[in-house]
Amino acid sequence: MRKRIVAGNWKMNKTFIEAESLLFDIADLLSESRPKDVEVVVCPPALYLELTSDIAQQNDFKSGAQNISHHAQGAYTGELSAEMVKSAGVKYVILGHSERRLYFGETDEVIAQKIDKALKHDMTPIYCCGEVLEEREEERHFQVVSDQINKAVCHLADHEVRDIVIAYEPVWAIGTGKTASPDQAQEMHAYIRSIISAHYGSETGDAISILYGGSCNPGNAAELFQQPDVDGGLIGGASLKAEDFVKIVNSFKK
Ligand code: 13P
């Protein structure tokens, strides 16, 4: 069975004290109730990764980074390499988030290099793809997502692609309160799986976890997670409140 995953992307939020308190609250609530086979991942700002890894290790969840450099090491002021991030106990890394594409000019070519670096250092990339509103209105969303996956993922070998997670995050749904309907999410997730199956065979396509992201909250998570090709969520705003985040984790059918 595919791995079911709920990952929280804190983006650029929380001071050190607030981060520590949120991590302990998440750990406490998870200890009260959680479906056993759901992987929970918390992706704080990089400054708190080591702290997150320590708390995660003791509480059966995982830490994830929000980005890594596409360079291996050296004179790249302000950057963090895959090796450095890995050495802080990190298991997952979000790559290709639409905010990085939009505000930091990341292209799929650069993101492909980041995916390679993450895999080299034994971290699971969570590769984000998704269309903007205009592209959906013009009915180009399938083409856009297919291009993104072809450019950033399809260079991988079969055994590598099985080690990645894909997150479908329609940009028009991120932070807007407008969630994709369960049907829209299912349709795109099935399409993404078909792209992977076409390249790597259906066994590999069936093995890949595909998460939904974009205004996912405790009120809509259950219906989204019931879709056959939705294997969990990448949660932004709602991951900043421990109760909401853990409610989303518990939205999976037990
Ligand atoms: P929101 O859940 O705040 O819409 O953000 C989604 C997201 O960007 C997760 O990476």
Boltz pocket constraint, residues with backbone or C-beta under 6 A from the ligand:
constraints:
  - pocket:
      binder: B
      contacts: [[A, 9], [A, 97], [A, 169], [A, 173], [A, 174], [A, 175], [A, 176], [A, 177], [A, 213], [A, 214], [A, 215], [A, 216], [A, 234], [A, 235], [A, 236], [A, 237], [A, 238]]
      max_distance: 6.0
